């Protein structure tokens, strides 16, 4: 549940940071191109930090825990019955073997690629919403 909330909140967070950069760093003006570059770079550097953390976790702390838990889940009686009904028992066994062969760096690079791709896609609507070519007039209350 927390992962889903963070996933939904990430574009909102990037948009709010872009708004602060626009309003305080650029005096209220930002082009689409600059906003897009900012958004993509935020996703890129966030993805690099996340990939680094993920690599460190899988390389030094996990010790096969995640794969063991997944294997236990798949090998339970209920899961085996469902897999047999759908004829997926052999495929699941092969998938577990393949997952055990994946190195920690492969997991990290896969997530880095996903994060950069999402940044390239989500940067477009974020930049379109946050661009401003005319500065907002500040009232005396501001």
Protein Blocks (a to p, Z undefined) as FASTA:
>chain_A
ZZmmmmmmmmmmmmmmmmmmmmmmnnopacfklmmmmmmmmmmmmmmmmmmmmmmmmmmm
nnommmmmmmmmmmpmklmmmmmmnopmmmmmmmmmmmmmpcfklmmmmmmmmmmmmmmm
mmmmmmmmmgcfbdcdddfkZZ
